[in-house]
Amino acid sequence: MKEQLNAIRIKFSQEIDEVQELQELENLRIEFLGKNGALTEILRGMGKLPKEDRPIMGALANEVRDELEAKIERRKEEIKESLLEEKIKSEWIDITLPGKKASIGHPHPSTLTIREIIDVFHSMGFVLEDGPEIETVLNNFDALNSPPDHPSRDMSDTFYFDEKHLLRTHTSPVQVRTMMKQKPPIRMISIGRCFRNDALDATHSPMFTQCEGLVIDEGITMGDLKGTLEQFVRLLFGADTESVFRPHNFPFTEPSAEVDITCFKCKGAGCRFCSGSGAIEILGCGMVHPAVLEHCGIDSEKYTGFAFGMGIERVAMLRYEIDDIRYLFENDQRFTRQFRR
Amino acid sequence: MKAQIAWLRELVDLEGISVEQMISRMTMSGTNIEGVESVCDENRGVIIAQIKSVRAHPDAKKLLVCDIDTGTKVVQVVTGAPNVKEGARVLLALPGARLFGGVDIQATELRGVHSEGMLCSFEELGYSKSVIAKEYSDGIVILPEDAPLGEEFAQAYGLCEGVMEAEITFNRPDCLSMYGLAREFSATFEREADLLPRKDFSTLPPGEVKVEIDESICPAYIALEFEGVEAVSSPFSWQLRLMEMGVRPINLLVDATNLTMLYSGSPTHAFDQDTLGPEGIRVRAARNGEVTETLDGVKRKLCDGDILITNGERIIAIGGIMGGEDTQITEKTKRVLVEFATFDKKQIRLTSKRLGLRTEASARFEKGVESQRIQLAVSIFLELMKGRYSSVKLSGILFEKEREAVFMRYSRVALLLGITLKPDEIMRLFERIEFSYEEIERNGERGLLVRAPFYRSDIEIEADLLEEIARLYGFDNIPSSLPALNKPANQYSATLKEWKLRELLWALGIDETVGYSFVSPGHIQRLGLDDQEPLMLRNPLGEEFSQMRPSLLVTALECLVNNQKRGAQSQAIYEIGNVFYRENGEMMQEKKLSISILDAGDFYVLKGMIEMILDDFGVEARYEPGTSSFFHPHRSADIIVEGNILGNIGVLHPKTAAVWELEGEVVLAEINLERLFSYDIPETVFTAPSRFPTSARDIALLVDEKVTHEQIVDVIEAEGVPLLQKVELFDTFSHPSWEGKKSMAYHMVFGSDERTLNTEEVEEIYDRIYTRLKNQLHAQRR
């Protein structure tokens, strides 16, 4: 009996090495360990053994069975492993084929610039206000202290509907509207379309976008004007951007200034964007004229303030190196699709 | 305003101050210097030489051969200039010199004759044809006899530093003169100015001409009558100065008026007195329909109010704008009447604009000319003419108006500018600009009562004085500060909603566009919009920009067409902008969103986008058959929210598409954003999901093809309450053989928050739903 067990063991070892598939392995299991398997047969013959031999042989037979079972399990794992490996191998794909994507929309460069500017001013505590594009002569000029003979009022500069209505030439009327409805402190910006009777060419458009701001409170000084705008240009164009305030003249502010900043393309070295000067004129600003405050019902003795304005297209054109303003209104898909959110 | 630097240096002591310093410091004190141009930028090595002899070229009729003394040697030069003559001082470019336009001069042979350089004209030095005097226009420059032989021309005549272009702001018309600019230089650099004082000319004999003025349009008029004058060429130095300042030299008299205007800022005009007649000068307003010929040879039609200078019978000039043809100075002129006047600035502006005639004179008159300035101009003119006439007489009327003093409180300096200045520091600043002052106390506040000089018409209120302090103190010296934030900003919800919307539109793959707010009326017609009361601009840039757009779809279609022409395959675009219309006579505007797709999907693709947007804004809409004429009548819908039209959507009507020459499938939508943003986005309040499992059932129905999805869902929902949690369409299908039928398949989910539903219960609801569908919509299960 001992010999028989050994023979089974040897035979099993030889056969299992040849097995490659799970079904063959199952067949092998049945051949040796199944109901009519070789080992089962031997165990059945145990009863014929002398009583004293039975425990020894029983133990031996169990040992063999355990061994065979363990080997089958191990082989099963090996086969599964190799099958999976083969499957994985067969699953090669060309990862350089293009992905399946939904298209994403492209923003207008002016919108990108507007968003940046709103973000910066919002971080500085400014509220965004809105106003109509069709304005009154009163809000667009008179309330802003524009002299009756100022050339900007001419038909060659401003689009009119009738004696009293026009297309706003700047967003300043929104400041007037805000001051009329709200008491100081005021800290606002407004952004929107403006219109001037300029023929369309590479640098002029009859429609453009302006951003203007206004701060009114007790004790607002020209130092505050400088500090606020310096902060703004540093946040928008980079921390190393310097500002120079040059005296200028606007009807609605006094003193008035224009602001040149370090060219953000060449960092002041001089390039084609700043015509070699290293500086770019970007803002007009000044202390709100007392006549403007008084017109809007704000006590110019108690309150002072400053206002500023800039062209969105100019900033966008500089930033994205767009050399012709007409691109901004042609809506050419090949243009728009160059911009990312 | 042009300003020759050499002239400035004559008027102000600017010793040791470079042009660079002038540019930067003047710009910072308020006179923006936009650029400096000099003949020396383009020229070098042009010297003053003298022609010794002239002889014919042996081999060329049109050429001459000259021996020329350079001061150190005699060279031979061949020239084609007709005006060379022996003994003349001329401009010679020797080999190695460079002329305007990068022309390098070399010794050369001209038709076999050696030529050691070139004789130059003003044009070759870079002067514009429009400023070169007639006598030099076709020939070389002939210099005066005292021109320094052998010296570089530009240096000898002080041209190298060049001419500044100063930007003069609206409030500083006084700087449209060398007088004003010199004072600004003097104030900026704190250097002495040496300007001609205003003469007292009460000693001049009274004129014979009777001057009659209408004070409302011409408050001051001075006439100088000169005898024994000659309209010869003016001195070379005058001519050169005028050319540098951008004015063409004409003759001694006209040049004197122009130099006077450039110096003083007061325009003057010279008439040939013998052409005026005996009546004298009468200034009056024009009447409609009068006509006169100006000295540029153009007949001008006049209107009521235009200011006219007449001799009592006929018009001799349009006051302040241009003189007449038949009274101008000629070679025959012997007696001259020179006009110094000031006119109603508003009328000058109106007239010059209407006639399209903006002259150096009108530009100054429309800013206003003070009496003192006229007095100054008379002084300058007399100085220029000194020794060039036999007698002078003066007649006319002047008004002196004292400028009102303005009170400025010391306290406002710190309050407005944020700087602390002592009273005497403030006084020093005012002294620099020659403002006189007096320290006083008014209403308990100390300050200065300041009187500005006559030429500073812009100084009217306290803020004007504070501005003077700020610019002289230097904007760059004012310390920067940040204002205290007394009230935190809260972003308007409409703003936030607009950005949320834009993000969503981009995520949906839609490109942004920006269209003009004004469009061609033809485009609006081609869209088939019936705009009853079009909003037209009175002065549009052109027909294509003349009407305010009543719909964003006008510009959207234009954009689709243009991009299709450029070869774009499919397009999905949006615009957020205003539309304009009239309501009860009022001009209205409304913010809208347009989305347009071309070959990027059908009606349902765009409707899906709209639904996603509305879902995201928490708005529920119904879709009713569309009413817009430019949409396909059976493929368009009005979007209804709470009973109001929020917008519309539809396939472009095939006829409209044909008119626009658009090919492919075009679907458009327009949404009223003011209305959309007016709905509050519901706040999220968490509800716990049910702990009990749900049961799902599908139902596929065969219905008549005109039965709508909305009708089916309404029935399912009506019968399904309260256990129906969700109903979704998952398939539609139809087959030609079905003859007017279609299949609609729905997925329904049932459940309860309180218990697990049993199968019988679910079957029972399902049957009820089906029965009702069958009864109401004649649906059959497939």
Interface residues (C-beta under 8 A of the other chain):
Chain A: A102 S103 I104 G105 H106 P107 H108 S110 T111 R115 I118 H122 G125 F126 V127 L128 E129 D130 P132 E133 I134 P147 P148 D149 H150 P151 D154 M155 S156 F159 Y160 F161 D162 H165 L167 P185 R187 R193 F195 N197 D198 A199 L200 P206 M207 V215 D217 G219 I220 T221 M222 G223 D224 K226 G227 T228 E230 Q231 V244 F245 R246 P247 H248 N249 P251 E254 P255 S256 A257 E258 M287 H289 P290 A291 T304 L328 F329 E330 N331 D332 Q333 R334 T336 R337 R341
Chain B: T27 M28 S29 G30 N32 T169 F170 N171 R172 K345 K346 R349 K353 E366 A414 L415 L416 L417 G418 I419 I461 E462 A463 D464 L466 E467 A470 R471 F475 D476 I478 P479 S480 S481 L482 P483 A484 L485 N486 K487 P488 A489 N490 Q491 Y492 A494 T495 W499 R502 E503 L505 W506 A507 L508 G509 I510 D511 E512 T513 V514 G515 Y516 S517 F518 L535 M536 L537 R538 N539 P540 L541 F545 M548 C559 N562 N563 R566 A568 Q571 A572 I573 Y574 G577 N578 F580 M587 Q589
